[in-house]
Amino acid sequence: MREILGGKIHAATLTETKLDYEGSCAIDRDLLDAANIAVYERVHVYNITSGARLDTYAIPAKRGSGKVGLNGAAARLGQVGDKVIIATFVQLSDEELAKHRCRVVLVDKNKLTKLIEHKSERPK
């Protein structure tokens, strides 16, 4: 099995942080769908602004809201206005890898500007 990028939202802007919350990363439902990220799926959050990295899970924010927020302990690792990358990974066999396409969602002001699908390749 290989661990491969499943989906990614690139350079989203944090719109809120809520320390007094049980934990998670709230993401506009439009962005979740575009990146093929399931509700409660594990996500890796890479803070481009500060360099902080964390793992949590995705929860849906209102569709079309542009909301991307860190909650609970994760809120200490970002500030409103920080740029972040949100990524998921999938485990695939070599046979499944041949059919896999990861989704990369490019955003501006947390609105989808471009959706790119990359075909995974086995090493030669």
C-alpha positions as CSV (number, residue, x, y, z in Angstrom):
1,M,0.0,0.0,0.0
2,R,1.1,3.5,-0.8
3,E,-0.1,6.7,0.9
4,I,-1.0,9.2,-1.8
5,L,-2.4,12.7,-1.8
6,G,-6.2,12.4,-2.0
7,G,-7.3,16.1,-2.0
8,K,-5.9,19.5,-1.2
9,I,-7.2,23.0,-0.7
10,H,-4.2,25.3,-1.5
11,A,-3.6,28.7,0.1
12,A,-7.0,29.1,1.9
13,T,-7.2,32.0,4.3
14,L,-8.2,31.4,7.9
15,T,-11.3,33.3,8.7
16,E,-11.7,32.4,12.3
17,T,-10.2,30.6,15.3
18,K,-12.3,29.3,18.2
19,L,-10.3,28.1,21.2
20,D,-13.5,27.2,23.2
21,Y,-14.6,24.4,20.8
22,E,-14.2,20.7,21.0
23,G,-11.7,20.7,18.1
24,S,-11.7,20.4,14.3
25,C,-11.3,22.4,11.1
26,A,-14.4,24.0,9.7
27,I,-14.4,24.3,5.9
28,D,-16.9,25.8,3.5
29,R,-18.9,22.8,2.1
30,D,-18.2,23.9,-1.5
31,L,-14.4,23.5,-0.8
32,L,-14.9,20.2,0.9
33,D,-16.8,18.8,-2.1
34,A,-14.4,20.2,-4.6
35,A,-11.4,18.6,-2.8
36,N,-13.3,15.4,-2.2
37,I,-12.9,15.7,1.6
38,A,-15.5,13.9,3.6
39,V,-17.1,15.3,6.8
40,Y,-15.1,14.1,9.8
41,E,-12.2,12.9,7.5
42,R,-8.7,13.4,8.9
43,V,-7.0,16.5,7.5
44,H,-3.5,17.8,7.7
45,V,-3.3,21.5,8.0
46,Y,-0.1,23.3,7.0
47,N,0.1,26.9,8.0
48,I,2.0,28.7,5.2
49,T,2.2,31.9,7.3
50,S,3.7,30.4,10.5
51,G,5.0,27.0,9.4
52,A,2.9,25.2,12.0
53,R,1.5,21.8,11.0
54,L,-1.4,19.9,12.6
55,D,-3.8,17.0,12.2
56,T,-7.5,17.2,12.9
57,Y,-10.7,16.4,11.2
58,A,-13.0,18.3,8.8
59,I,-16.4,19.6,9.7
60,P,-18.6,21.4,7.2
61,A,-19.1,25.2,7.3
62,K,-22.1,26.8,5.5
63,R,-21.9,26.3,1.7
64,G,-20.7,29.4,0.0
65,S,-19.6,31.1,3.2
66,G,-15.9,31.0,2.5
67,K,-15.3,29.9,6.0
68,V,-12.1,28.1,7.0
69,G,-11.5,28.0,10.7
70,L,-9.4,26.2,13.3
71,N,-11.2,25.1,16.5
72,G,-10.1,23.9,19.9
73,A,-6.4,23.3,20.5
74,A,-5.7,23.8,16.8
75,A,-6.8,27.4,17.2
76,R,-3.5,28.1,18.9
77,L,-1.7,27.2,15.7
78,G,-3.2,29.9,13.4
79,Q,-4.5,33.4,13.3
80,V,-7.2,35.0,11.2
81,G,-5.6,35.9,7.9
82,D,-3.0,33.1,7.9
83,K,-2.7,31.1,4.6
84,V,-3.1,27.4,5.0
85,I,-3.0,24.2,2.9
86,I,-5.5,21.5,3.9
87,A,-4.7,18.0,2.6
88,T,-5.9,14.4,2.9
89,F,-4.1,11.2,2.0
90,V,-5.5,7.9,0.8
91,Q,-3.9,4.4,1.0
92,L,-3.9,2.6,-2.4
93,S,-2.5,-0.6,-3.8
94,D,-0.5,-0.3,-7.0
95,E,-3.5,-1.5,-9.0
96,E,-5.7,1.3,-7.4
97,L,-3.0,3.8,-7.9
98,A,-3.3,3.4,-11.7
99,K,-6.9,4.8,-11.5
100,H,-6.4,7.4,-8.8
101,R,-6.7,11.2,-9.4
102,C,-6.0,13.6,-6.6
103,R,-7.9,16.9,-6.5
104,V,-6.1,20.2,-6.0
105,V,-8.4,23.1,-5.2
106,L,-7.0,26.6,-5.8
107,V,-8.8,29.4,-4.1
108,D,-9.0,33.2,-4.0
109,K,-10.7,34.6,-0.9
110,N,-11.7,31.0,-0.1
111,K,-13.7,30.7,-3.3
112,L,-12.7,28.0,-5.9
113,T,-10.8,29.5,-8.8
114,K,-9.5,26.3,-10.3
115,L,-9.8,22.6,-9.8
116,I,-6.9,20.4,-11.0
117,E,-6.9,16.6,-11.1
118,H,-3.6,14.9,-11.1
119,K,-3.2,11.3,-12.2
120,S,-1.0,9.3,-9.8
121,E,1.8,7.3,-11.3
122,R,3.7,4.2,-10.2
123,P,7.5,4.6,-10.0
124,K,9.3,3.1,-13.0
